Amino acid sequence: MVAWTHFSIPDEKDIRWLIRWWGGVMTLWIWLLAFLNAPARHKIEIAFLNTLLIATLSTLLALALAWGQAVLIYYARRRSPLWAQVTDTLFSAWRSLPQILGILFGYVFIAYRQSAGDMPAVLVLILLALIAALVIFPEIGDMLLERIDYFRKSDFFNAMRVAGIPDSRIINYDILYKNSPVHILNKCIAVFAMTFFLLISVDFIVSVGLARQVNLVNMPRTLGNMLAHIDSKQDILALGQSLSRPSLWLQLPFAHLQGLATAFLIVFSLICLFKISQYFSERLHD
């Protein structure tokens, strides 16, 4: 006789929304498997995975850059007020740049470079992630500096310095690595969601604004340029027409799947990521 293990959904709201996100994505994939032709479904799969890959890699690169920023500013402040002023001014100026414009200009540059040559797809994905990381890393850097400043005011920091432990170990290991992983994860979730949104927005803008052969053919497929594709536009147009022609409602889930599935993935993912970030942050501060 087989004993079934009792399964219960976790009480944490952020975990529940994570389960809803992937449950919704898998449900959509099963629907597409049944009713959408294989080439179109493959495009959506690649676009979704590429978008997740770029956002994930960008978040990791942003964390590495932010870690370096926090350590650099810490040592600059310890060295002299002049060095502290210089580093604060430089990073403040960089932070003031609009994030979406930074990604937009970087994306346009890569698109034209890709149209002029033949960069490997992996390299293009890495460059897109790096560009996003370069404009987003101050978001994480500010949090890391707050953690360092918090521990510097405590007896913990002074006691370790008196014990002869070097500042580099205290900052990198004892403060950031050992005592701040939950705070770092919280910020990385928010940055991932923000990067996901910015990438889709910029990719859609570039895909609509540039010539088709520059972006949609040569650049990696993402949810943003999938939404800008002519087939997806026609599917979205059909959704608008259904408002005045209710008879089209039954056809939408079967005849206009590419555009509607892409739009659903974007909206549903953004809602879930926002909720995951919101509830994880609330759980952290409880």
N, C-alpha and C positions, 0 to 999 in steps of 0.2 A: 504494500500500500504506500503510495507516494504522499509524503507530507508537504503541503504547500506552505511556503514562508509568507507570513503576512507582510504586505507591502503598503506603506503609508507615505503620502506626499509630505515632504518636510514642512514645518510650520513657518520657516523663514520666507517672507514675501519675495525677496530677491531670487531665491532658489525656485520658487513657484513660477515666477515670470520667466526664468531661464528654461524651465521645463515647457512652459507654454510656447516660448519662442521656437524651440526645436521641434516640439510637437506640431505646431502650425506649419513649419517648413516641411517636415516629413509628410504631413497630410497633403499639402499642396503638391509635393513631388509625386506622391502616389496618384493624385488626380491627373497630373500632367503625363504620367506614365501610361494612363489609361486613355487619355483623350487628345494628347498633343503629339504631332509627328516627331520622330526621333531627332532629326537635325535641329529643329527649333527648340526642343527640350534640352538638347546638348548645349546649345548656345546659352540658355538660361542657367544651366548648371555651372558652366565655365564662368559666366559673368558673376554669379553669386560667390563662387569659391575665390575668384580673383579679387573681388571686393573685400571679402573677409581676410584674404592673405595680405593684401596691401595694408589694410587697417591694422592687422595684428603686427606686421613687421614694422609699420610706422610707429606704433605704440612702444615697441621694444627699443627702436632706435631713439625715440624721444626720451625714454627713460635713461638710456645710456648718456645722451647729451645732457640731460638735466642733472644727472649725477655728477658729471664733470663740471657743469656750471656751479653747482652747490659747493663742491670742494674748492674750485677756483676762487669763488667769492669769499669763502671762509678764510683761505690763506691770504687773500688780498686785504681783507679787513684786519687781519692780524699783523700784516707787514707794515702798513702805514695808512693814514687817512687819505693820502693822495691816490694810492692804488685802489683803495675801497671806492673812492669817488669815480675813478675811471671805469672800473668794472661795472659799478651800478649804473653809470650813465650809458655805457655801451649796451648792456642787457635791457635797460629800460627803453632805449631807442629801438632795439630790435623787437621788443614786446609790443611797441606801439604800432608796428606795421599790421595792417588788416590781414588776418589769416587767410581769408578766402582769396584775396588778391595775390598773396604770395604763392599759394598753390596754383592759382590760375595762370600766372606768368610762368611759373616753372613747368606746368603742364603743357602750355603752348610751346615753350622752348623744346621740350622733349618731343612733342608731336612733329615739329618741323625738322628736328634732327633725325627723327625716325623716318620721315618721308624722304630725306636727302640720302640716307644710308640704310643699312639693314642691321640694326642692333638686335641682339638676341632678346627674345621675349622676357627671359628671366632678368636680364639687365634692366629692361624698361620697368618691370615691376619693382625692382629694387630702387631705381631712381625715383619713381613716383612715391614710394614709401619714404625715401630720404627727404624729398622735398616737403612732404607733409610733416615729417618729424622736425625739420628745421624751423618751421613756423609755429609748431605746437609745443615744443619742449619747455619753453618758459612756464607753461601751466604746471608742469610737474616740478620744475626747478624751484618755484616759489614754495611749494609744499615741503620739499626737502630742506630748504633753508629754514622754514618754520620749525621743523623737527630738530634741526641742529641748534637753533636759538633756544628752543624749549629746554633741551638738555644742558646747554651751556649755563643756564641760570640755576641749575640744580647742583646739589652737593655731589651727585654721581660723577659729573664731568670733572670737577676739581679734584676729587679723590683719586680718580684714575690717572690724572696728570701728575699728582704728587707721587703716585706709585711708580712713576717712570714709564708709563705706557705712552707711546708716541701718538700725536694727534691724528695721524693718518689712520691708525687702527681704531681709535675711539670714534672718529667720524664715519669711516667706511663700514666697520664691522659692528661695533657696539651700539651705535646710534641708528644708522640707516638699515643695515642688514639684519641686526638682531632685534631691535626694538621698534622698527617702523614698517614691517612687511604688510600689515593690514592696511595702514594708511596709504602705502604705495599702491597696493592692489585697488583700493577704493578710487584713487586718482586715475589709475590706468584704465579702469572700467569707464570712467567718465570721458577720458581722452579717446579711448577706442570708439565710443559712441559719437563723439564730436568728429573724429577723423572719418568715420563711416559716412556721416552726413556731408561733410565738406567734400570728400572725394566724389560722391554721387552728384552733388550740386555742380562742382567744377567740371566734371566729366560731361555732364549733360550740356552745360553752357558751351564748352569747347566743341562738342560733337555737333551742336546746332550751328555754331558760328563759323567753324572751319569747313573747308571742302571735305567731301565725304572720303575721298581717297587718302586724306591725311590722317584722319582719326579712326573712322570706323573699320577700315581695312587693316591698317598697319599697326595701330595701337592695340594693346591687350583689351579683350572684351570685358566690360564691367557693367554693373547695373545701370550706371549713368548713361553710357553710350547705347546700351540696349534699349533704354526708354526713348532715346532720341532716334532710334531706327525707324524707317518709314513704316514697316509692318506694325510696330508697336504704336506708332502715332495713329494709324488707321483703327487699331483696336480700341485705343482711348477715345477716338472720335465716335466709334460705335457706342461706347458707353454713354457719351453725351447725347447721342441720337435716341437712345433708349428712354431718356427722360420724357420725350414727347411721343415716343412710339413704344408703349409698354409691351407690345407683341415681340419686341427684340430681347426682352429680359431672359427668356428661356434659351436663347441662342448664345448669349454672352459666355456662359461657363464652358461652352463647347467649341464655338466658332471663332472666338477672339481671345484665345488663351495667352498668346505670347505677350502682348502688351499688358493685359490685365494681371497676369501672373508676375510680371516684372514690377508693375506698380504696387501690387500687393506685397511683394517681398520687401520693397523699399519702405513703405509706410508701416507695415507690421513689424519689421525689424527695428525701425527707429523708435516706435512706441515701446517695444519690449526692452530695448537697450536703455531707454530713458527710465523705465520703471525699475530695471535691475540696478542701475546706478543710484537712483533715488532711494530705494529701500535698503540697499547695502550701506549707503551713507548713513541712513537713519539708524540702522542696526549698530553701526560703528560708534555712533555718538550716544547710544542709550546707556 
